[in-house]
Amino acid sequence: MTFPIDFGIGPRRGIALPMFGDGIFTQEGADWKHSRDLLRLQMQRKSHGDLESFRVPVDDLIRLIGDGRPTIDLQPLFFRLTLETTTSFLFGESTRRLSDTNGAGEDPFASALDTAQRWVIKRLRFAAVYWLVDSWKFRQACRDIRAFVDQIIERSETHRFPHSVAQVTPDRSALRAHTVSILVAGRDTTASLLSWTW
């Protein structure tokens, strides 16, 4: 048995999940297939032959690991690495979070993403009465995520990923939803894989 998941505010067929918008993580059926095909097209190997965008983030990570500290927590560094490589790969501009001299400074976007994801998990547990689970922190985290993504889109509209998606989906909110989805997928899955591997 399936049911539509809409964790927004208002009517069931109304505002989509505040964090993701109307993107691949909140869609079903034909809409989901359309989004999957659109994003898969952007990720085809042949369009990403140049892996030079990975060099600077990996060099920054190696520098942080080899700085002589006796103990290093790799997981937050892997989350920074994957965010940097994802933004560089897709938008032509890295966040450069690993260039922080001690590698331990607060990352506002990552912090907002983590906060919003924790609230989304809580809301999933409440299913039909998801609206009972809400907070100012959740709303603020979603606003911070949207602001970060809007900055990326504005600075890189002519770059491959935003330009190609905008050709098919000219609506700004849809472009933002797809961007958030790809950032979450690119950051979380790869960082978790690296953490488990090490």
Secondary structure, 3 states (H helix, E strand, C coil): CCCCCCCCCCCCCCCCCCCCCCCHHHCCHHHHHHHHHHHHHHCCHHHCCCCHHHHHHHHHHHHHHCCCCCCCCHHHHHHHHHHHHHHHHHHCCCCCHHHCCCCCCCCHHHHHHHHHHHHHHHHHHHHHHHHHCCCHHHHHHHHHHHHHHHHHHHHCCCCHHHHHHHHHCCCHHHHHHHHHHHHHHHHHHHHHHHHHHC
